[in-house]
């Protein structure tokens, strides 16, 4: 068994609507509350960071699965949407929707298209971030496969 440690340092100099910083190796940025939640909107925020973690984990997992399956592609892009609910002052991250667009090579077969869809679905259950938030945040998938 291998264990990998990741470290993050955070500084928060003031109160609710101030701006802090985080430093996690290659991730160095300012952080604050987003304007949608009456914050200053400087740098990134926890909502974007959770969405970013889920999206990057998913797309990297999908690309690795496609490579292992020797499924050729022309392009792999994705849009992800995070849905955050604020009811009576309680903030709940409700849902993440991944919308990958897989463009297969022009000579791809119907079998290749079916494999791409299966891998898109399997990547969601295999991604470690999806597994980490399972039971707390619903993760949806709207995959598009073309050639």
C-alpha positions as CSV (number, residue, x, y, z in Angstrom):
1,X,0.0,0.0,0.0
2,X,1.3,3.5,-0.9
3,X,0.1,6.6,0.9
4,X,0.6,10.0,-0.7
5,X,0.5,13.2,1.4
6,X,-0.6,16.5,0.0
7,X,-0.1,19.7,1.9
8,X,-1.9,23.1,1.8
9,X,-1.1,26.2,3.8
10,X,-3.8,28.8,4.2
11,X,-3.8,32.4,5.5
12,X,-6.9,34.4,6.4
13,X,-5.9,37.8,7.7
14,X,-9.4,39.2,8.4
15,X,-13.0,38.5,8.8
16,X,-15.8,37.0,6.6
17,X,-15.4,39.3,3.6
18,X,-11.7,39.6,3.5
19,X,-9.3,37.8,1.1
20,X,-7.0,34.9,2.1
21,X,-4.4,32.9,0.3
22,X,-3.7,29.2,-0.2
23,X,-0.5,27.5,-1.2
24,X,-0.6,23.8,-2.2
25,X,2.5,23.3,-4.3
26,X,1.4,24.2,-7.8
27,X,-1.8,25.7,-6.6
28,X,-1.2,29.2,-5.2
29,X,-4.1,31.6,-5.3
30,X,-6.2,34.1,-3.4
31,X,-9.5,32.9,-1.9
32,X,-12.6,34.6,-0.8
33,X,-16.4,34.2,-0.7
34,X,-17.9,34.4,-4.1
35,X,-20.1,37.4,-5.1
36,X,-23.1,35.0,-5.4
37,X,-22.9,34.6,-1.6
38,X,-22.3,38.3,-0.9
39,X,-18.5,38.0,-0.8
40,X,-15.8,40.0,-2.6
41,X,-15.2,37.4,-5.3
42,X,-11.4,37.7,-5.3
43,X,-9.5,34.7,-6.5
44,X,-11.2,31.3,-6.2
45,X,-13.5,29.9,-3.6
46,X,-14.4,26.5,-2.0
47,X,-17.3,26.0,-4.4
48,X,-15.1,26.3,-7.5
49,X,-12.3,24.3,-5.9
50,X,-14.6,21.3,-5.2
51,X,-16.0,21.5,-8.7
52,X,-12.4,21.7,-10.1
53,X,-11.3,18.7,-8.0
54,X,-14.2,16.6,-9.2
55,X,-13.9,17.7,-12.8
56,X,-10.2,17.2,-13.1
57,X,-10.3,13.9,-11.4
58,X,-13.1,12.7,-13.6
59,X,-11.5,13.8,-16.9
60,X,-8.1,12.4,-16.0
61,X,-9.7,9.1,-15.0
62,X,-11.6,9.0,-18.2
63,X,-8.5,9.7,-20.3
64,X,-6.6,7.0,-18.5
65,X,-9.4,4.5,-19.1
66,X,-9.6,5.4,-22.8
67,X,-5.8,4.9,-23.1
68,X,-5.9,1.5,-21.4
69,X,-8.7,0.4,-23.7
70,X,-6.8,1.7,-26.7
71,X,-9.8,3.8,-27.7
72,X,-8.5,6.5,-30.0
73,X,-9.9,10.0,-29.8
74,X,-9.5,13.3,-31.6
75,X,-10.6,15.4,-28.6
76,X,-11.8,15.2,-25.0
77,X,-13.3,18.3,-23.5
78,X,-15.7,18.9,-20.7
79,X,-18.0,21.4,-19.0
80,X,-18.9,20.8,-15.3
81,X,-21.6,22.6,-13.3
82,X,-21.8,22.8,-9.6
83,X,-25.2,23.4,-7.9
84,X,-25.0,25.0,-4.5
85,X,-28.2,25.6,-2.5
86,X,-28.6,28.3,0.1
87,X,-31.8,27.9,2.2
88,X,-32.3,29.8,5.4
89,X,-28.6,30.5,5.7
90,X,-27.6,26.9,5.3
91,X,-25.2,26.3,2.3
92,X,-25.4,22.9,0.7
93,X,-23.3,21.7,-2.3
94,X,-26.1,19.6,-3.9
95,X,-25.0,18.4,-7.3
96,X,-22.1,18.3,-9.8
97,X,-23.0,17.6,-13.4
98,X,-20.1,16.5,-15.8
99,X,-20.7,17.0,-19.5
100,X,-17.8,15.4,-21.3
101,X,-17.6,15.6,-25.1
102,X,-15.6,12.8,-26.6
103,X,-14.7,13.1,-30.2
104,X,-13.6,9.7,-31.6
105,X,-11.5,9.2,-34.6
106,X,-13.4,9.3,-37.9
107,X,-13.0,5.6,-38.4
108,X,-14.5,4.7,-35.0
109,X,-17.1,1.9,-35.1
110,X,-20.4,1.7,-33.2
111,X,-18.6,-0.7,-30.8
112,X,-16.1,2.1,-30.2
113,X,-18.9,4.6,-29.5
114,X,-20.5,2.2,-27.0
115,X,-17.2,1.6,-25.3
116,X,-16.7,5.4,-25.0
117,X,-20.0,5.7,-23.3
118,X,-19.3,2.8,-20.9
119,X,-16.0,4.3,-20.0
120,X,-17.5,7.8,-19.5
121,X,-20.0,6.2,-17.0
122,X,-17.3,4.0,-15.3
123,X,-14.9,6.9,-14.9
124,X,-17.5,8.6,-12.7
125,X,-17.6,5.7,-10.2
126,X,-13.8,5.2,-10.4
127,X,-12.7,8.8,-9.7
128,X,-11.4,9.1,-6.2
129,X,-13.0,12.6,-5.7
130,X,-16.5,11.2,-6.7
131,X,-16.0,8.4,-4.3
132,X,-15.0,10.8,-1.6
133,X,-18.1,13.0,-1.9
134,X,-20.5,10.0,-2.6
135,X,-23.6,10.2,-0.4
136,X,-23.1,13.9,0.1
137,X,-23.1,15.4,-3.4
138,X,-25.0,13.9,-6.3
139,X,-22.8,13.6,-9.4
140,X,-24.6,13.5,-12.7
141,X,-23.2,12.7,-16.2
142,X,-24.3,14.0,-19.6
143,X,-21.8,12.5,-22.0
144,X,-21.7,13.3,-25.7
145,X,-19.9,10.9,-28.1
146,X,-19.2,12.0,-31.7
147,X,-16.7,11.3,-34.4
